[in-house]
Each structure stands twice: as structure tokens, then as C-alpha cells.
Amino acid sequence: MPPTADERQLLEEVRDLLAATVEDLTVEEIGPDSSLQDDLGVDSLARLELVAAIEDRWQIEVPQEQAERLTTVRQIAEHLAEAVAAPTGGTA
């Protein structure tokens, strides 16, 4: 099933945020199914910075155990789609 306009927008925003957060990474290098660690070389420190940037940008909290399960750009975007749609105080 092709992504909706909202999903494409979230993917683009995550790609932009990754490029801005991770040193030596450009948007062109980041695909929807890129593995943060294997394809993009995101180490544990960069992952923490990325999670902090996501939390700041979307005003959500990403629990550590959830952040560790988000290993691709698409998984991050899918998590955001659910978390942003969830009512305030929900478990995202």
C-alpha cells in the first residue's frame, strides 16, 4: 500500500531532521528503509541526539525502550504518525 501524503510528509521531516542532527549525513543519503546503524552509521550518541530532536520537534516523549526498537527511518515515521495522533497523555 503506497504511503499517504501525511506519511510522505513525516518521512521527509524525519529525513531532514536526521540530516540536520547527524554529522556528515545528507538528505539524499537517507532512504525510507535505511537502517540507522547499518546504512547511515548512526551511533548511540547520535541516536540520543536524534531522539531528543524528535521529542523537541513533535513535543512528544519517546521512551528509551521504544527508541531502541526504531531502527529504520520508516519505523520512526510510523511511530510518529501514531504518537502525534494519540491524545495527550496517551502512551505513544
Helices and strands as residue ranges (DSSP letters): H 5-21, G 27-29, H 44-58, H 64-69, H 73-85
